[in-house]
């Protein structure tokens, strides 16, 4: 979200041996963030925050996190916490990130960081003004496959990059689903481009060291078949009705980069054949190309 010079501690924060992290959201992505924090060797997870007291206690015990809480405000106000990881449903990303930044915490936000470009720009500006680090969880940057791809591109094996093409295919919405991501209020208006397509965008930028400039996309190719969901806590009554309108689950887009270079992406969550994230870059050297497929875990919404 923002780029700042490296500094070891927040202003006024006590100096400690390890960075103290809090993970907000005790669902499917929390274990991955807890593991990633520990693998750095410089951070430890001080508290796990969730909505359900019993579930968050069980999750904290399973992950060997000492504290469990249902109150995000307590974590935001805790002077011992240096960085907050936000692993909650999409509609809460921006509000929680703004609150963390206002409290002087560094923040790692699951994507999409916000439900609109305006909200995302606001977060970047707030992080810059507060002099805290903001980061999006673009996990594929850690892939050894993508890093090898980047090195080969940087070594000039393809010459000047002319075009990049690829897809990010998942299969879990090829079947009826009542997943919260289909709720346009909780999940946002973009189910594919903002949630999984951004991984491909970032992978191409990371591998090519170029920035995307413009996106032209068709966002209404396919829609999901949604089970009726009658939960009294559902934030979107329109979504609970059979046949209710849901965000598109399959999209395609044409992206342009500096110098008129083009990229083409097809993300889908309703593919009958799931093969994860694939990128192909074509350059000027002998019209060669490199293709890399990044393995993904089984589709688990």
Secondary structure, DSSP 8 states (H G I E B T S, - for coil): -------SS-TT----SSEEEEEE--STTHHHHHHHHHHTSSEEEEEEE-SSHHHHHHHHHHTT-SEEES-HHHHHT-TT--EEEE-S-GGGHHHHHHHHHHTT-EEEE-SSSSSSHHHHHHHHHHHHHHT--EEE--GGGG-HHHHHHHHHHHTTTT-SEEEEEEEEE--GGGS-B--GGG-TTTT-S-SSIIIIIHHHHHHHHHHHT--EEEEEEEEEEEE--B-----TT-S-HHHHSTT----EEEEEEEEEEGGG-EEEEEEESS-SS--EEEEEEEESGGG-EEEEEE-------
